[in-house]
Amino acid sequence: MTLDTVKHAAETPDAPQPWAELGLKQDEYERIRAILGRRPTGAELAMYSVMWSEHCSYKSSKVHLRQFGEKAPANDALLVGIGENAGVVDAGQGYAVTFKVESHNHPSYIEPYQGAATGVGGIVRDILAMGARPVAVMDPLRFGAADHPDTKRVLPGVVSGIGGYGNCLGLPNIGGEVVFDPCYQGNPLVNALCVGVMKHEDIHLAKASGAGNKVILYGARTGGDGIGGVSVLASETFDSTGPAKRPAVQVGDPFQEKLLIECTLEVFRENLVTGIQDLGGAGLSCATSELASAGSGGMRVELDTVPLRDASLSPEEILMSESQERMCAIVEPGKVDRFLEICEKWDVIATVIGEVTDGERLEIFWHGEQIVDVPPRTVAHEGPVYERPYARPEWQDALQADDAAKLPRPATGEELREQVLKVVASPNQASKSWITGQYDRFVQGNTVLAQPEDSGMVRIDEETGLGVAVATDGNGRYTKLDPYAGAQLALAESYRNVAATGARPLAISNCLNFGSPEDPGVMWQFAEATRGLADGCLALGTPVTGGNVSLYNQTGDTAIHPTPVVAVLGVIDDVNRRTPMAFAEEGQLLYLLGDTREELGGSAWSQVIHDHLGGLPPAVDLDREKLLGEILISASRDGMIDAAHDLSDGGLIQAVVESCLRGGNGARLVVPDGTDPFVFLFSESAGRAVVAVPRSEELRFTDMCGARGLPATRVGVVDGESVEVQGQFSLPLEELRAAYEATLPALFG
């Protein structure tokens, strides 16, 4: 077979090429020909196809994502924003924190263990590539119905993959979410987040500059796993026949990644690299084109020098392979020997595969023959941009008109008691300890708070107690009812969760999970959610530092609920002043902060008791969210509260039950005069939290709330061994704990 060189491509303009099979549209293929002035070689076609895929190029979402930059709030803490491997914020005391959330949805459905494991590995390398030591991971997860047979296939594998990979790396898993809904059947969402810490001067960027500098590929050998993996696999809709793409899922080796992390951090300490990029989606195609595109010159690569696990791989397969645990570094010639020495010390394979040139082209050779000659920006950054048509779905009005207020409500205290138990024991509200118990949450010794706390928190400086808190949230039910408000509610809840622990929210990352962009209704959901998130970040002063878009999450014509997952990162000056969620001492006074309205659209109660989705989600008041956050942070810092828990899914009663079970103490609640006990317990009004106030601090705390204009209503006291709603019912902690903790073990063993 003749090697398809650049010269051969110019001489055979009409040779048929498999552009459609690689996911390209005809007009995209014609544009590649126009850019090159000839047909592409097979290797060039492979590079363009993966880099212009939806997953890598954001071609359907770019026009909407621009708002995150255009509406970005002024924020002195932002050190590196959108466009790099991950965003970086100033944590104070010379420390910088980098964090990002990404998706590995489709691979995790096909091969749950490896799909989830390599999702963790990929996000960890993104953080490492910024110059940071990874310090914690989180995993927001969505699965189909909890009792569906396929959920029993997917969930245990995903959880094992996350735990197996993260535990081997020695990274604590400090939080996340697990949500069940039939809409995710066949399209589970496996989002992964990593947090890393470094000093300001240690920040590294993905760029190849300096003619003559060497391009070094180091880490695992390149294999046939993951060819066209997330880049192509995540850019198409599954058909109804289910998983059929197993070879496209990467295979992870966490022990290799651990060596890669330590090797890379030592290379950073000795200042041996001028640019660095991890190899994730699109593999070498991405790393070489992005490094060259962001640099000041061109790049020449000898592809036949790449270390392989499978000697039969073609040049195209090598360029498309998404084999894990690989990095690409740009190193000055005088530092190459020392770089290779460090790699050898850590038993990491390292090979010089090319060099930076003073030209403007990315040139790749195979045994001396040129197979790629492209302008790197056209591959990495100048892919197609689509303004997809979008329109509000015809069914949206009927969905919003189907108000949850009309649903039958409990008429007696006994019925209220029964429904509280049902909600507490439902898969979405029940304890997730069956899952989180498989993760190491406290390795490294710096975990201060971990799931089920409102946010995960890690100490980053032992001397001062400086720490960071991170929370992830997203409610697809709310977002289906109103995409604009739903995205803001995800942001608000994550912001509230961070503030509830005493940390000051600084910035966000997001993972935007939606159906097919070729459906105008789905595209409307995406446009509205993105607009809502951009407006919300501007109002709260929390810039978007980066993230991920995952489209085509649907089977046939059935899309998932629109699910924007929002991660908020905050900083706390001293982790010893953190606020936990547990009601730990009898006699603490319980205060409800914020306003409670009759807001049940998309609520846990409507889902669990009536299997209903309709109406409007809770109203969003971002000024109130900001005020609530300031009160929670001040009260934590000044020792005015002993515990805090945000109110969200399940309302006040869910929060109180969780805090009572966490602390091993009961509570007596009093329904305020003129309030419907049902609304009091189950409303999901936003902008609220329940706090436990020591009696000695009650006056100071209520004076602060009054002066700032935040409603604070005394609703009970920590007392006894039951959760009692006076005049309605009493539930012993023992009965609540049995209901809360038995659900997931019964479902998944």
C-alpha positions in Angstrom: 0.0 0.0 0.0 1.4 3.4 -1.0 2.1 5.8 1.9 -0.3 8.8 1.6 2.3 11.5 1.7 1.8 15.2 1.1 3.4 14.8 -2.4 1.1 11.9 -3.2 -2.0 13.8 -2.0 -1.1 16.7 -4.3 -0.7 14.2 -7.2 -4.0 12.3 -6.6 -6.6 15.0 -6.0 -9.6 12.7 -6.7 -8.6 9.8 -4.5 -11.7 8.8 -2.4 -11.4 9.5 1.3 -13.4 8.3 4.3 -14.3 11.8 5.6 -17.9 10.9 6.4 -17.0 7.8 8.3 -14.7 10.0 10.4 -17.6 12.2 11.4 -16.9 15.1 8.9 -19.6 16.8 6.9 -19.1 17.4 3.2 -18.7 21.2 3.6 -16.1 20.6 6.4 -14.1 18.3 4.1 -14.3 20.8 1.3 -13.1 23.5 3.7 -10.0 21.4 4.7 -9.2 21.0 1.0 -9.5 24.8 0.6 -7.2 25.4 3.6 -4.5 23.1 2.2 -5.0 23.9 -1.5 -5.2 20.1 -2.1 -6.9 17.1 -0.7 -5.6 16.1 2.8 -3.4 13.1 3.3 -4.9 10.3 5.4 -2.9 11.6 8.4 -4.1 15.1 7.9 -7.7 13.9 7.5 -7.4 12.0 10.8 -6.1 15.1 12.6 -8.8 17.4 11.3 -11.6 14.9 11.9 -10.8 14.5 15.6 -9.9 18.1 16.2 -13.0 19.4 14.4 -15.3 16.9 16.3 -17.9 18.4 18.5 -16.1 17.3 21.7 -12.8 19.0 20.7 -13.9 22.0 18.7 -17.1 23.1 20.4 -18.4 23.9 16.9 -22.0 24.0 18.0 -21.5 25.7 21.3 -18.8 28.3 20.7 -21.2 31.1 19.7 -22.9 30.7 23.1 -19.9 30.1 25.2 -18.5 33.5 24.2 -20.8 35.0 26.8 -18.6 33.7 29.6 -15.9 36.0 28.4 -18.1 38.9 27.3 -20.0 39.0 30.6 -17.1 38.0 32.8 -17.1 39.9 36.1 -14.1 41.8 37.2 -12.2 39.5 39.5 -8.7 40.2 40.8 -8.3 36.5 41.9 -8.4 35.1 38.3 -4.9 34.3 37.1 -5.6 32.1 34.1 -9.0 32.0 32.4 -10.8 30.2 29.6 -8.6 28.7 26.9 -6.0 26.8 28.8 -6.1 23.2 30.2 -7.7 24.6 33.4 -8.4 27.9 35.0 -6.3 29.2 37.9 -7.3 31.5 40.8 -5.3 33.3 43.5 -5.8 31.6 46.8 -3.7 34.0 48.8 -0.3 33.7 50.5 1.3 33.1 47.2 -0.7 30.0 46.4 -2.7 29.5 43.2 -5.4 26.9 42.8 -6.4 25.3 39.5 -9.6 23.3 38.9 -11.7 22.0 36.1 -14.7 19.6 35.5 -15.0 17.5 32.4 -17.2 14.7 31.0 -16.5 11.1 30.1 -20.1 10.2 29.5 -20.3 8.0 26.4 -17.2 6.0 27.1 -18.6 5.2 30.6 -21.8 3.8 29.2 -19.9 1.5 26.8 -17.2 0.3 29.3 -18.2 1.7 32.8 -14.9 0.8 34.6 -12.4 2.1 32.1 -14.6 5.0 30.9 -14.9 6.4 34.4 -11.3 5.6 35.4 -9.8 7.3 32.4 -12.1 10.3 33.0 -10.4 10.7 36.3 -7.0 10.2 34.8 -7.6 12.8 32.0 -8.8 15.6 34.3 -5.9 14.9 36.7 -3.4 15.4 33.8 -5.2 18.7 32.8 -4.5 20.0 36.3 -0.9 18.6 36.2 -0.3 20.3 32.9 -0.9 23.7 34.6 2.1 23.2 36.9 0.0 22.1 39.9 0.1 19.1 42.2 -3.3 17.5 42.1 -4.8 17.4 45.6 -8.4 16.2 45.3 -11.0 14.9 42.9 -14.8 14.9 42.8 -17.3 13.1 40.6 -20.8 14.5 39.7 -22.7 11.4 38.4 -26.1 10.8 36.8 -27.6 7.4 36.1 -30.9 6.0 34.8 -33.7 4.8 37.1 -32.1 3.2 40.2 -34.0 0.0 39.8 -33.4 -0.4 36.0 -31.2 -3.5 35.1 -28.8 -1.4 33.0 -28.2 0.9 36.0 -27.0 -2.2 37.9 -24.5 -2.8 35.0 -23.3 0.8 34.7 -23.2 2.2 38.2 -21.0 -0.4 40.0 -18.5 -0.2 37.2 -18.4 3.5 37.1 -18.0 3.7 40.9 -15.2 1.0 40.8 -13.4 2.9 38.0 -13.5 6.2 39.9 -12.4 4.6 43.2 -9.9 2.3 41.7 -8.1 5.0 39.7 -8.3 7.8 42.3 -7.4 5.6 45.2 -4.3 4.3 43.3 -3.2 7.9 42.6 -3.5 8.7 46.3 -6.0 11.5 45.7 -8.9 12.0 48.1 -12.4 12.0 46.6 -14.0 14.8 48.6 -17.5 15.1 47.0 -19.8 15.1 44.0 -23.3 14.0 43.4 -25.3 10.9 42.5 -28.6 11.5 40.8 -31.0 8.9 39.3 -33.6 9.7 36.6 -35.0 7.6 33.8 -33.9 10.3 31.3 -30.2 9.2 31.8 -31.0 5.6 30.8 -28.5 4.8 28.1 -26.8 8.1 28.6 -25.2 8.3 32.1 -23.3 11.4 32.9 -19.9 10.8 34.4 -18.3 14.1 35.1 -15.0 14.4 36.8 -13.3 17.3 38.6 -9.8 17.8 39.9 -8.3 20.5 42.1 -4.5 21.3 42.1 -2.3 23.6 44.1 0.9 25.5 43.2 2.7 28.7 43.8 2.1 31.6 41.4 5.5 31.3 39.8 4.9 27.7 39.0 2.0 28.2 36.5 2.7 26.5 33.1 0.9 27.0 29.8 0.4 24.9 26.7 2.6 26.6 24.1 5.6 25.6 21.9 8.0 28.5 21.6 11.7 28.9 20.8 13.0 27.5 17.5 15.2 24.5 18.1 13.5 23.5 21.4 12.7 19.8 21.5 9.3 18.2 21.6 9.4 15.3 24.1 6.6 12.7 24.4 6.7 11.0 27.8 4.6 8.5 29.8 2.9 5.4 28.5 3.5 3.8 25.1 0.9 4.6 22.4 -1.6 1.8 21.8 -4.7 1.0 19.8 -7.1 1.8 22.6 -9.1 5.0 22.5 -8.7 5.6 18.7 -11.4 8.1 18.0 -12.4 7.8 21.6 -14.0 10.8 23.4 -13.3 13.0 20.3 -15.6 11.1 18.0 -17.5 8.9 20.4 -18.8 11.9 22.3 -19.8 13.7 19.1 -22.6 11.4 18.1 -25.9 10.1 19.4 -26.2 6.5 20.5 -28.8 4.4 18.6 -31.3 2.2 20.3 -29.2 -0.9 19.9 -26.9 0.3 22.8 -23.1 0.1 23.2 -21.1 -0.9 20.2 -18.0 1.2 20.4 -15.9 -0.7 23.0 -12.5 -0.4 21.1 -12.9 3.4 21.2 -12.7 3.5 25.1 -9.3 4.1 26.5 -7.6 1.8 29.1 -6.1 3.4 32.2 -3.1 2.5 34.3 -3.2 4.6 37.5 0.2 3.4 38.7 1.8 4.7 35.4 -0.1 8.0 36.0 1.2 8.3 39.6 4.8 8.0 38.2 3.9 10.5 35.5 2.7 13.0 38.2 5.8 12.8 40.3 8.1 12.9 37.3 6.4 16.0 35.9 6.4 17.8 39.3 10.2 17.2 39.6 10.7 18.4 36.0 8.7 21.6 37.0 10.8 22.1 40.2 14.0 22.1 38.1 12.4 24.5 35.5 13.1 22.2 32.6 10.1 22.9 30.3 8.9 26.0 28.4 5.5 24.5 27.5 3.5 21.4 28.3 0.3 19.7 27.3 -1.3 16.5 28.4 -2.6 14.0 25.8 -6.3 13.5 26.3 -9.0 13.8 23.7 -7.6 13.6 20.2 -4.2 12.4 21.5 -1.1 13.5 19.6 -3.3 15.4 17.1 -4.4 17.7 19.8 -1.1 18.0 21.7 1.0 18.9 18.7 -1.5 21.2 17.0 -2.4 23.1 20.2 1.2 23.5 21.3 2.3 24.8 17.9 -0.8 27.0 17.5 -0.2 28.7 20.9 3.5 29.1 20.3 5.6 31.5 18.3 6.6 29.2 15.4 6.0 25.9 13.8 6.8 22.3 14.7 8.4 19.3 13.0 7.5 15.8 14.4 9.1 12.4 13.5 6.0 10.2 14.1 7.9 6.9 13.7 9.9 7.7 16.8 6.7 7.5 19.0 7.0 4.5 21.4 4.3 2.0 20.6 2.5 -0.9 22.4 1.3 -2.2 19.0 3.8 -2.1 16.1 1.0 -2.5 13.6 -0.5 0.9 14.2 -0.7 3.1 11.1 0.4 6.8 11.2 -3.3 7.8 11.3 -4.0 5.6 14.2 -1.0 6.9 16.1 -2.2 10.5 15.6 -5.8 9.6 16.7 -5.0 7.3 19.6 -6.2 8.5 23.0 -4.0 6.1 25.0 -3.8 7.4 28.6 -0.9 8.6 30.9 1.0 10.6 28.2 2.3 14.1 28.2 4.1 16.3 25.7 6.8 18.8 26.8 8.7 21.5 25.0 12.3 21.5 26.3 15.4 23.7 25.5 18.2 21.6 24.0 20.5 22.2 26.9 18.0 20.8 29.3 17.0 17.6 27.4 19.5 15.3 29.1 18.4 16.3 32.5 14.8 15.9 31.5 15.4 12.4 30.3 17.4 11.5 33.4 14.4 12.5 35.6 12.1 10.4 33.4 14.4 7.4 33.7 14.6 7.8 37.5 10.7 7.6 37.7 10.6 4.7 35.1 8.8 6.9 32.6 9.5 6.4 28.9 10.5 9.6 27.3 11.4 10.2 23.6 12.4 13.3 21.6 9.9 13.2 18.7 10.5 16.6 17.1 11.4 20.2 17.5 10.0 23.7 17.4 10.8 25.4 14.0 10.9 29.1 13.0 8.2 28.4 10.3 4.4 28.5 10.6 3.5 24.9 9.8 3.0 21.7 11.7 5.0 19.2 9.7 4.9 15.5 10.6 7.1 12.8 9.0 6.9 9.0 8.8 10.2 7.3 8.1 11.4 10.4 6.3 8.3 10.9 4.2 6.2 14.0 5.0 2.6 13.0 5.8 1.3 16.3 7.4 1.9 19.9 6.4 -0.8 22.1 7.9 -1.2 25.5 9.5 -1.6 24.4 13.2 -4.3 27.0 14.1 -6.6 25.7 11.4 -6.5 22.3 13.2 -6.6 23.4 16.8 -8.5 26.7 16.9 -10.1 27.5 13.6 -12.5 24.6 13.2 -16.1 25.1 12.0 -18.4 27.4 14.0 -22.1 26.6 13.7 -25.0 28.9 14.6 -27.4 26.0 15.0 -31.0 26.9 14.7 -32.8 26.9 18.0 -36.4 27.4 19.1 -38.4 27.0 22.3 -40.0 23.6 22.1 -43.7 23.4 21.5 -44.2 21.3 24.7 -42.5 23.9 27.0 -45.7 25.9 27.7 -47.7 22.8 28.6 -44.9 21.5 30.8 -44.8 24.8 32.8 -48.6 24.9 33.0 -48.6 21.4 34.6 -48.1 23.0 38.1 -47.1 20.8 41.0 -49.4 22.9 43.2 -52.3 20.9 42.0 -50.9 17.6 43.2 -52.7 15.9 46.2 -50.9 16.8 49.5 -50.8 15.0 52.9 -53.9 15.9 54.9 -52.7 14.7 58.3 -49.6 14.6 60.4 -49.4 10.8 59.9 -49.5 11.2 56.1 -46.9 13.9 56.4 -44.7 11.5 58.4 -45.1 8.8 55.8 -44.1 11.1 52.9 -41.1 12.4 54.8 -39.9 8.8 55.2 -40.5 8.1 51.5 -38.5 11.1 50.4 -35.7 10.5 52.8 -35.4 6.9 51.6 -35.7 7.7 47.8 -32.6 6.9 45.8 -31.8 10.6 45.1 -32.2 11.7 48.8 -30.9 8.6 50.5 -27.3 8.2 51.8 -24.7 7.8 49.2 -22.2 6.2 51.6 -22.4 2.9 49.7 -20.7 4.7 46.9 -18.5 7.2 48.7 -17.3 4.4 51.0 -15.5 2.9 48.0 -13.4 6.1 47.7 -10.5 7.1 49.9 -11.6 10.5 51.1 -8.8 11.3 53.6 -5.6 10.1 51.9 -2.8 12.7 52.1 -4.2 13.9 55.5 -5.4 17.3 54.2 -9.1 16.6 53.8 -11.1 18.8 56.2 -14.6 18.1 54.8 -15.8 15.4 52.5 -19.2 14.1 51.2 -21.9 14.3 52.6 -20.8 17.8 53.8 -22.1 20.7 51.7 -18.7 21.1 50.0 -15.4 19.2 50.0 -12.6 21.1 51.7 -8.8 20.5 51.7 -6.1 22.3 53.6 -3.4 23.7 51.3 -1.0 25.2 53.8 -0.3 23.5 57.1 1.2 26.5 58.9 -1.7 28.9 58.3 -4.6 26.6 57.7 -5.3 28.1 54.3 -7.8 25.9 52.4 -10.1 25.6 49.5 -13.7 24.3 49.3 -15.4 23.0 46.2 -19.0 22.0 45.5 -20.7 20.7 42.3 -24.4 20.9 41.7 -26.9 20.6 38.8 -30.6 19.9 38.7 -31.8 18.6 35.3 -35.4 18.7 36.4 -35.3 22.4 37.2 -33.4 23.0 33.9 -36.0 21.1 31.9 -38.7 23.3 33.4 -36.8 26.5 32.7 -33.3 26.3 31.3 -32.3 29.9 32.1 -33.4 29.6 35.7 -32.2 26.0 36.0 -28.7 26.9 35.2 -28.7 29.8 37.7 -30.2 27.5 40.4 -27.3 25.1 39.8 -24.8 28.0 40.2 -26.7 29.3 43.2 -26.8 26.0 45.0 -23.1 25.3 44.4 -22.2 28.9 45.6 -24.4 28.3 48.7 -22.8 25.0 49.5 -19.3 26.6 49.5 -20.4 29.5 51.6 -22.2 27.2 54.1 -18.8 25.7 55.0 -17.4 29.2 55.6 -15.4 29.6 52.4 -15.6 32.6 50.1 -16.7 31.6 46.6 -14.2 32.8 43.9 -14.8 31.2 40.5 -16.6 28.4 38.7 -16.0 25.6 36.2 -18.8 23.9 34.4 -19.8 20.8 32.5 -22.7 21.4 30.2 -24.4 18.1 29.4 -27.2 18.3 26.7 -28.8 16.3 23.9 -28.2 16.6 20.2 -27.3 20.2 19.0 -29.1 19.2 15.7 -32.4 19.4 17.6 -33.6 23.0 17.7 -35.3 22.4 21.0 -32.1 21.0 22.6 -30.2 23.9 21.2 -32.7 26.4 22.7 -32.1 24.7 26.1 -28.4 25.0 25.7 -28.6 28.7 24.6 -30.9 29.6 27.5 -28.8 27.7 30.1 -25.6 29.3 28.9 -27.1 32.7 29.0 -28.5 32.1 32.5 -25.1 30.9 33.7 -23.2 33.8 32.2 -25.7 36.3 33.7 -25.6 34.5 37.1 -21.8 34.5 37.2 -21.8 38.3 36.5 -24.2 38.9 39.3 -22.3 36.8 41.8 -18.9 38.0 40.7 -17.7 34.4 40.0 -16.0 34.2 36.6 -16.1 31.0 34.5 -12.5 29.7 34.4 -13.1 26.9 31.9 -15.0 23.6 31.6 -16.5 21.3 29.1 -19.5 20.8 26.8 -20.9 17.4 26.3 -23.5 17.1 23.6 -25.3 14.2 21.8 -26.4 12.8 25.2 -29.4 11.0 23.9 -30.6 7.7 22.6 -32.5 8.0 19.3 -34.8 11.0 19.6 -34.8 11.0 23.4 -32.5 13.5 25.0 -31.5 13.7 28.6 -32.8 16.5 30.7 -30.6 19.5 30.1 -28.0 19.2 32.8 -25.5 22.0 33.4 -23.2 20.9 36.3 -21.6 23.9 38.0 -18.5 23.6 40.2 -17.8 26.5 42.5 -14.4 26.9 44.2 -13.9 29.0 47.3 -11.1 29.9 49.7 -11.1 29.9 53.5 -8.3 31.6 55.4 -8.2 29.0 58.2 -9.8 25.6 57.8 -10.1 25.3 61.6 -12.9 27.9 61.4 -14.9 25.8 58.9 -18.6 25.1 59.5 -19.7 21.5 59.4 -23.3 20.3 58.7 -23.8 18.2 61.8 -26.1 19.2 64.7 -23.6 18.1 67.3 -24.8 19.5 70.6 -28.1 19.5 72.3 -29.5 22.9 73.0 -28.3 24.5 69.8 -31.0 26.8 68.3 -32.1 26.2 64.8 -32.6 29.2 62.5 -34.0 29.1 59.0 -32.3 31.8 56.8 -34.2 33.2 53.8 -37.8 33.2 52.6 -40.0 30.1 52.2 -42.6 30.2 49.4 -44.8 27.5 47.9 -42.3 26.3 45.3 -42.7 22.6 44.4 -42.0 22.5 40.7 -39.4 20.0 39.9 -39.1 19.2 43.7 -38.0 15.9 45.2 -41.5 15.6 46.8 -43.2 15.8 43.4 -40.9 13.2 41.9 -40.9 10.7 44.8 -44.6 10.9 45.8 -46.2 11.6 42.4 -43.6 10.8 39.7 -44.4 14.3 38.4 -42.4 16.9 36.5 -44.1 20.2 35.7 -44.6 23.8 36.7 -41.8 26.3 37.3 -38.7 25.8 39.3 -38.0 27.9 42.4 -37.4 31.6 41.7 -33.8 32.8 41.6 -32.7 35.9 43.6 -29.0 36.2 43.1 -28.7 39.3 45.3 -30.2 37.3 48.1 -27.8 34.4 47.4 -24.9 36.8 47.7 -26.2 38.2 51.0 -26.9 34.7 52.4 -23.3 33.7 51.4 -21.9 36.8 53.2 -23.8 36.0 56.3 -22.8 32.4 56.4 -19.1 33.3 55.9 -19.1 36.0 58.5 -21.0 33.8 61.0 -18.5 31.0 60.4 -15.4 33.3 60.8 -16.7 34.9 63.9 -17.9 31.8 65.7 -21.6 32.6 65.7 -22.8 29.3 64.2 -21.9 25.7 65.0 -23.4 24.1 61.9 -24.9 25.1 58.6 -26.6 23.1 55.8 -28.0 24.6 52.6 -31.6 23.9 51.6 -32.1 22.4 48.2 -33.6 19.0 47.0 -36.1 17.8 49.6 -36.4 21.1 51.3 -36.0 21.9 55.0 -37.0 18.5 56.3 -34.3 16.7 54.2 -31.6 19.2 55.4 -32.6 18.8 59.1 -32.7 15.0 58.8 -29.3 14.9 57.2 -27.8 17.2 59.9 -29.4 15.3 62.7 -28.1 11.9 61.4 -24.7 13.4 60.8 -24.5 14.7 64.4 -26.4 11.9 66.1 -28.8 14.3 67.7 -32.5 14.9 67.2 -34.4 18.1 66.7 -37.7 19.7 67.6 -39.2 21.9 64.9 -42.0 24.4 65.3 -44.0 25.4 62.2 -44.2 29.3 62.1 -47.6 30.8 62.6 -49.6 31.0 59.4 -47.4 28.6 57.6 -48.6 25.4 55.9 -46.6 22.5 57.6 -46.3 20.8 54.2 -44.9 23.9 52.5 -42.6 24.5 55.5 -41.1 21.0 55.2 -41.0 20.3 51.5 -40.7 23.7 49.7 -37.5 24.0 47.7 -37.3 27.8 47.7 -33.7 28.9 46.9 -31.5 31.2 48.8 -32.0 29.4 52.1 -30.0 27.6 54.8 -30.6 26.1 58.2 -28.0 26.9 60.9 -27.4 25.8 64.4 -26.7 28.8 66.7 -25.2 28.4 70.3 -27.5 30.1 72.8 -24.7 32.5 73.7 -24.5 33.8 70.2 -28.2 34.1 69.4 -28.5 37.9 70.0 -25.3 38.7 68.0 -26.3 36.4 65.2 -29.9 37.7 64.8 -28.7 41.3 65.1 -26.3 40.7 62.2 -29.0 39.2 60.1 -31.4 42.0 61.0 -28.9 44.7 60.2 -28.1 43.1 56.8 -31.8 42.5 55.9 -31.7 38.7 55.8 -34.8 37.0 57.2 -33.8 34.7 60.1 -36.6 32.6 61.7 -36.1 30.5 64.8 -37.7 27.2 63.8 -36.5 24.7 66.5 -33.8 23.4 68.8 -31.4 20.4 68.7 -32.8 18.0 71.2 -33.6 14.4 71.9 -33.4 11.3 69.7 -36.1 12.1 67.2 -37.0 14.6 64.5 -40.2 16.0 65.8 -42.4 18.5 64.0 -44.6 19.8 66.9 -48.3 19.2 66.3 -47.6 16.9 63.3 -45.4 13.9 63.9 -42.2 12.5 65.4 -39.7 10.2 63.7 -37.0 8.4 65.8 -33.5 8.8 64.5 -33.2 5.1 64.4 -36.1 4.8 62.0 -34.8 7.7 59.9 -31.3 6.2 59.7 -32.6 2.8 58.6 -34.7 4.4 55.9 -31.8 6.8 54.8 -29.0 4.2 54.7 -30.7 1.1 53.4 -31.7 2.2 49.9 -28.5 2.0 47.9 -27.2 -1.2 49.5 -30.5 -2.9 48.8 -30.4 -1.8 45.1 -26.7 -2.5 44.4 -25.6 -5.0 47.0 
